Amino acid sequence: MSVLAKSLGVQRSHIVALFASTIIGSPVFAQQDPMKADAEAGRAIEFMDANLPESAIEAWDKAIKYMPNYVPYIYEKSVSLVMTKRYPEAIETLGPVHADTSLRDRGYQLMGNCYDFLQDTTNSRKFYRAGLVKFPASGRLHFEMGQQFYVEGNRKQANEWWRKGTVVEPRFATNYYWMARSYSETKDLIWAIFYGEAFLNLERGSSRTRDMSRLLYDSWNRSMRLGDTVDPINFCSDELLELPGPQGISQMSFPVAFEYNIALAAQPFVPKDSVLKRLSVESLIDLRYRFIRAWSKAGYNKTYPNDVLQWNSDLQEKGRLKEYLWWLYGYGDKAEMSRYYKKNGDRYDTFLVWFGENGMPFESPLCLGLGCP
């Protein structure tokens, strides 16, 4: 359950913030004291942020006293109870209101989380599935279903739930994160690098961002042994390479085309009489730059639709690709990133300003080469 507990992130959901503007002046609560309730709710959130859940529970109780039956407060009290590991009490508190429309999918998620912490998979899955019936486009409920299968050791089912989660709710970052994490533990690192890069474009400033930047840099290096005369490029398992693509057996599948073109782009970096165990960030960026230029020129963006590679091509056309790749791999080797920034700080900062206003689009489901929508 440690993986599950680490990933839930229920401590700071603060759904109450979404409803703060509806409290004051609402006819439903006209005879209550919304001002005092709001003050106590503010204190409760501060206690939660300070990891003081017992104090938060006391403050939520006071807020609920001033605003009886106000669902967002009841939900947040339940979150605080989960923080104290009082899961049965959280279930009892949240149960009567978990399906309230104001909570949307979060009520079902937290109920399922409580049962997961109690190692009651049957009941947790019941709530996740019930939530999906009501909210089929919930990325977080797809994540929870996938997480259950991952904990059980059923990677195939977990990956499929997370992949579907990226389709139904493209802007929910967690499913990309776990797709990348999961595939990084397999021989099919190709999917780790694409889902990981998509994740970084969605979530740019968290601890997970730093972790994913390192994972991407390591995954690229794990996939290449330049100078090895037997098997220098290994982004894909043999099983994946043998699968025919939708283009038919007369044409390379996307994984085969990707590996082949990476091998061509890597030629200038192949040592003469040894095996290069690790590319520097700068060399990896140069390799990817060469790859994207050749990939685009060959028309492969149309032959093998992939939104990350198309995004790379767009950045290259705009003269932004190298700075973007430094941003992408910056935590892979912080010392090298620091040296780069000392020489190129102004240019990099200019890119960051531009990047803040011109991100990768996620309005519709991405095609990353795996079960494209």
N, C-alpha and C positions, 0 to 999 in steps of 0.2 A: 504493500500500500504506500510505500515511501514515494514512489514515482507519482502516484495519483495525488498524494497530499501536496507535493511540491508544485504540481501543475495547476491546482484548482484556482488559487488566487482569489478566494472568496472574501479575504479579510477587508479589502478596500473597494468593494463594489459601490457602496453608497448610492443605491438607487433612489434614496430619499431626495437627493439633489435634483433629480429629474422632476420632482413634484413640488418643490418648495414654492414655486410661484402660484400653485393652485390652492395653497392652504388659506392664505389670508383673503378674506372676502368671499370665500365659498359658502353658499347658503347651507350646505350640508353640515358645516361645522360652526354655524353662526353662534350657537350657544356654548361653544367650547372656548378655549383660550389659546388660539393659534400662535400668539406672540410668545408666550411662555413655552409652548411646545417647541417652537422653532429654536428658541434659545437652548433648551435642553438637548435637542437634536444636534445642534452645533457642537455642544460639549461632548456628546456621545461620539461624534465623528472624530473629534480631536483625540479622544481616548483610544479609539480604534487605530488611528494613525500612529499613536504612541505605543501600540501593542499592550494596552491596558484594558482587556475585554471585560473584566469584572466591573471596573468603574463605568465602562460603556453601557453595560447591562443596566446598572442603576440609573444612569441618565436616560436610557431608552424607556425604562419603566415610568420615569417621571413624565417624559414626553407623551407616552401613551395615556397616562392619567389625564393630561390636559387635552389629548385628542384621542379618545377611545375609538378602537376599531380602525384606526388609520393604517392601512395596509403597508405602505412603505416603511413606517416605523416598526411594525411587527416583523417585517422581513429583515430589517437591519438588526433588530434584537436577535433574531435567529442566527444571523451571521456571527454576531458576538458570542452567542452560545456555542457555535461551532468552533470559534477560536479558543474557547475554554475546554473543548472536547466533550461538552455535555450534549452529545448527539441525540439521545432520546428526548431530552427537554426541547431541543431545537425542532425536532419532528413534531412534538406536541404543540409547540407554539406556531409553527408555520403551516402545519397540516390543514387547518380550516380555511386558510386564505391563499394557499400556494397557487391555485388556479385562477386567482383574481386577474382580470385582464390588465390591470395596471402594472403587474409584474412581468407580463408577457412570458418569455421562456425561462426567466431567471427563477421563478418559483419552482418549476419542475426540476430545474438543474440543482438547486440547493437541496430539495428533498432527496433527489437521487444521491447527491454528495454525502448526505448524512448516512444513508444506508450503506454507501460504499465504505465509509469510515468504520461502520459497524460490521464490515465484511459480509453484508447481506446483498449479494449481487442480484438475487431474484427480485427483491423489492426495488432496488435502485434502477434496474433495467426497466421495470414496470413504469416508473415515473419518467424516465427518459423517453420511452416509446410513447407514452401518453402525451408528453410534451410535443413530440414530433408529429403526432396526429393533428394537434392544434396549431403547431408552428413548424410546418415542414421545411421552411427555409431558414431554420435556426442553425447557424454554424456552431454555436456552443453546445447544442445537444448532439450534433454529429460528432463533435470532439469527444464528448463524454462517452458515447457509445464506442468510439474507436479506442479510447483510453482503457475501457474495460477489457476489450479483446487483447490489447497490448500487454496489460498486466497479466492476463491469462496465458500469454505466450503465443497468441494467435495473430502473428504479424500481418498475415494476408488480409484478414477481416478488418484489423485495425486500420491498415493503410487504405482500404476501400472506403471505410466510413469517413476518414479524414479527407480523402480525395473528393468524395461527394460533398463534404462540408465546404471545400473551397469552391465548389460549383454553385451550391445553393446560396452561399453568402460570401462572395469573393473578397469582401473587405474585413472578414474576421481572420486575424493573423494567426491565431493559435494552430489552426489545422495545417497551415503551411509549415509552421515550426516543427510540429511533430512528424509530418511527412519527411522533412529533411533529417530530423534526428533518427527516425526509424530506418530510412534507407541508408544512412551513414553507417549503420551496423550490418550492412549486407554488401554483396559484391556489386550491386547495381547502384553505384555512387552517382551515376548520371542523374537520377531523380533527386538525390540529396542536393546536388549543386543547383538544380533549377528551382526546386521548391524553397531551398534556403535563400536563394537570391530574391525570389518573389517576397518571401517573408521580410527580408531586410528593407525592401522598398515600402513595405506597409508599416513596419514598426522600427523606427529609426533611433530611439533614444532610451532604451531600457537595458537591463542586465542581459536579457535574452539577445539583444542586438549584438552585444560584445561576444557572447557565446557563439552566436551564429556566424559572425565574421571569422572567428578562429576556426570553426568547424568547416566553413567553405574553403578557406585557405588550406587547411589540412587535407580535406577531401580531394582537392585538385592535385595536391602533391602525392597523396596516396595512390592516385589513379595513373601516375606516370613514373616510369623508370627509364628515363632517356639515356640511351646508350646500351640498354639491354637488347641483345640481338635476338632474343627468343620472344619476349612478350612485353614491349615497352609501354603500351597503352592499355589501361584496364579500367575504363569507366563502367563497363557492363559485364555481367556474367555471360558465360558461353550460351546459357539457355536463352537469355534475352537477345543475344546477337543472332541466334538461329530462328527466331520468330519472324515470319514474313510480315511486312508492313502493309498498310491499306493500299499502297501503290501497286502491290502484286509482286510476284517472285522475280519478275524481270528487272526490278529496280531495287536499289539498296533501301533497307528500312532506315528509319530515322536514327536509331542507335548505331547502326553500322556506318551511316554517312557521317555522323558526328565524330565517332572515333577515327575514321579515315581522315577527315579534314583536320582534326586536332593533330594527328601524326604528321601531316604535311606542314602545318603551321609550326610544329615543334622542331623541324629539321635544323634551323640555325643554332639551337640550344643543345644539340646532341654532342657530348664529348667524344673525342676520338678513341681513347683506349680505356674508358672507365664508364661507370654508371653514375649518373647524376641523381643523387637521392632526394634532393630538395631544390626547388626553384625559389629564388628570392621573389619578393613581392614584385619588384620591378620587372624581372624576367617573365613572371607569370602574366603580368599586364601586357608586356610586349607580345607574348605568345597569343593571348586572347585578342589583341588588336589585329594581329596578322590573320587569325582565324576568322574573325568577323568580316574583315575586308574581303577575304576569299569567298566566304559563305554567301555574302550578299551579292558579290559579283557573279557567282554561279547561279543565282536565282533560287537558292535553296530556301529563302524565307517564304516563298510561295509553294515550293514542292513539299516542304516539311514545316507547316505552321507551328511556330513556337513564340509565344509572346515575350519571353525573356530575351531570346535572340533578336527578335524584331526591335525590342527596346534598345538593345545594344547597338543595332544597326542605325537606329534613329539618333542615338547619342553620338555615334561616330560621324554621321553626316553633319551634326551640329558642332563638331569639334570638342565634345564634352566627354568622350568615352574614357580617356585615360584618367582624368580626375575622378570620374565616377568609380572606376575600378580601384583606385587608391582608397577611396571612401569605403568601398565594399570589403576590401581585405585589410583595412588599416589595423585591426586588432590581431591579425594573424602574426605580425611581427612589429610590435610597437616601437622597437628601437629603429628599425628601418623606416617606419612611418614618420618618426620624429626627425630623422635626417632629411627625408623628402620634404617635410613641411618647412624646415629651416631654409631650404633653397627655393621653395615654391609656394610659400605661405599666401602671398597676395592672390596668385592665380587660383589656388585651392579655395580660399575664402570666397572669391568671386563665384566659383562654381557652386559652393554651398548655398549662397544667396539665390542663385538661379535655380538650383535643385529644389530649394524650399518652395518654389512657386511652380515648378514644372516636373511633377512626379510621374512615375509610371502609372498608367491608367488601370483602375480596377473596377470600372463601372459594370463590366460584364464578366462572366467566367473566363478565366485564363485557359489557354491551350499551352501546355508545357510538354507535349509529346507523349503523355501518358493518359489514355482514355479521354481524349479531348472531347469537350461538349459539342 
